[in-house]
Amino acid sequence: MSHYLLSAEAAFSAAHTLAGVDQCSQMHGHNWRVRVTVRVGADRLDGQGMGVDFRDLERLTRDAVSDFEHRYLNELPPFAAHAPSAETIARVVGERVTQRLAGHPSGAAVTQVELWEMPQYKVVYRP
């Protein structure tokens, strides 16, 4: 079935530690960048021919990381069970946006979360 993929980005600055990972075992920070991509069926566009307004998707993405801004991620509840690796952060963002999209008239679903820890390091999470 034909569909559209829509993406929006947000950024945040935060610190973390990853025990037992060479240089990452000491507290350090990154300027993180995250891109969330959602899928909308071509038959689910609204009267304006849109699946999800880009501004709404951007807001959902920003909201998903707003409590990370200028924080030590290891101390936050989403990372109590698993250290805040790039992989874990990407999964948490995907889960949060999925929850916020529940019931959207377009049936939009998160298909991919890209998270850059540094310009040259990126992880892709696909739920």
BELFENGI-V41650 format. One record per residue. N is the residue number from 0. RES is the residue in one letter. PHI is phi in whole degrees, 0 to 359 (* if undefined). Layout:
n=N res=RES phi=PHI
n=N res=RES phi=PHI
//
This chain:
n=0 res=M phi=*
n=1 res=S phi=288
n=2 res=H phi=204
n=3 res=Y phi=240
n=4 res=L phi=246
n=5 res=L phi=242
n=6 res=S phi=228
n=7 res=A phi=214
n=8 res=E phi=237
n=9 res=A phi=214
n=10 res=A phi=220
n=11 res=F phi=205
n=12 res=S phi=246
n=13 res=A phi=201
n=14 res=A phi=249
n=15 res=H phi=201
n=16 res=T phi=226
n=17 res=L phi=232
n=18 res=A phi=304
n=19 res=G phi=79
n=20 res=V phi=249
n=21 res=D phi=21
n=22 res=Q phi=290
n=23 res=C phi=280
n=24 res=S phi=285
n=25 res=Q phi=262
n=26 res=M phi=301
n=27 res=H phi=206
n=28 res=G phi=238
n=29 res=H phi=220
n=30 res=N phi=260
n=31 res=W phi=280
n=32 res=R phi=228
n=33 res=V phi=230
n=34 res=R phi=236
n=35 res=V phi=253
n=36 res=T phi=243
n=37 res=V phi=242
n=38 res=R phi=249
n=39 res=V phi=228
n=40 res=G phi=297
n=41 res=A phi=300
n=42 res=D phi=275
n=43 res=R phi=249
n=44 res=L phi=291
n=45 res=D phi=278
n=46 res=G phi=298
n=47 res=Q phi=268
n=48 res=G phi=80
n=49 res=M phi=246
n=50 res=G phi=272
n=51 res=V phi=222
n=52 res=D phi=299
n=53 res=F phi=306
n=54 res=R phi=295
n=55 res=D phi=292
n=56 res=L phi=295
n=57 res=E phi=296
n=58 res=R phi=297
n=59 res=L phi=300
n=60 res=T phi=292
n=61 res=R phi=298
n=62 res=D phi=299
n=63 res=A phi=294
n=64 res=V phi=243
n=65 res=S phi=299
n=66 res=D phi=280
n=67 res=F phi=274
n=68 res=E phi=303
n=69 res=H phi=53
n=70 res=R phi=237
n=71 res=Y phi=268
n=72 res=L phi=302
n=73 res=N phi=302
n=74 res=E phi=271
n=75 res=L phi=271
n=76 res=P phi=308
n=77 res=P phi=298
n=78 res=F phi=245
n=79 res=A phi=293
n=80 res=A phi=268
n=81 res=H phi=225
n=82 res=A phi=302
n=83 res=P phi=282
n=84 res=S phi=287
n=85 res=A phi=302
n=86 res=E phi=298
n=87 res=T phi=293
n=88 res=I phi=299
n=89 res=A phi=300
n=90 res=R phi=296
n=91 res=V phi=300
n=92 res=V phi=299
n=93 res=G phi=301
n=94 res=E phi=295
n=95 res=R phi=295
n=96 res=V phi=293
n=97 res=T phi=302
n=98 res=Q phi=298
n=99 res=R phi=288
n=100 res=L phi=275
n=101 res=A phi=307
n=102 res=G phi=84
n=103 res=H phi=299
n=104 res=P phi=303
n=105 res=S phi=280
n=106 res=G phi=71
n=107 res=A phi=306
n=108 res=A phi=228
n=109 res=V phi=293
n=110 res=T phi=250
n=111 res=Q phi=199
n=112 res=V phi=234
n=113 res=E phi=251
n=114 res=L phi=229
n=115 res=W phi=261
n=116 res=E phi=278
n=117 res=M phi=215
n=118 res=P phi=307
n=119 res=Q phi=262
n=120 res=Y phi=236
n=121 res=K phi=222
n=122 res=V phi=242
n=123 res=V phi=241
n=124 res=Y phi=247
n=125 res=R phi=237
n=126 res=P phi=293
//
